[in-house]
């Protein structure tokens, strides 16, 4: 049985303005731990407030080399 993927995995215009590491992992098709490792290594910009981590859509798309669509 396959997990249903969020719609933004296929259409980045549906990507929310603020993503969680789990959202980013779904979009990148990798593990959440990979996303966290890249944040802690400084490769992926994120706002970290204690245990709460949020990633701006623009930072996510910039990290992946994709342009923000208008």
N, C-alpha and C positions, 0 to 999 in steps of 0.2 A: 504494500500500500504506500503510495507516494504522498508526501506532505504537500498541501496546497501552498504555493508560493504567493507572496503578496503581488498585487498587480504591477507595482512599480519595478519589479524585476525585469519586466518586458517593456515597460513604457516609462522612461525616466521623467516624463512630464508629470507623472503621478507621484513622484518622490516627495515626501513631506518636507517642509522647510527645516525642521529639526529632526534628526535621526538619533536613535539609540544605537549602541554598538551591535545589537541584534539586527536592527534594520539594515545597518551598513553591511553586516555579514551576509544577509540575504541578497542585498543588491550586488555585492562583490562575488557571491557564490563561494564563500570561504567560511571558516569557523569564526565564532565570536572571539575566541582567544587570539586569532591572527589579527583581528581588528584592534584588540586591546594592546597587543605587542607593538603594533605600528604606531598607536597613539603614544604609548610610553617611550618609544624610541624617538619620538618627535617627527616622525615621517608623515603622520596624519594629524591635522589640527583638530582639537576638540576642547570643549569646556569641561573641566573636571572640577567638581565641587563635592569633596568627600567621596562617597560611593556613586554619586550621580555623574554620568558621563553623557554629554550631548554633542552631536556633530552637526554643523550647519550644512545644508544642502550644497551651498557654493563651495565649501571646503571639501566636501566629499567628491563633487564633480571635478574640482581642480586636482585633487590627488589622483584621480583616475585619468586625467588628461582629457576630460570631456568639457565642452563648453556649456554654460548655463543657457538654456533656450529662453528667448524672450516671450 
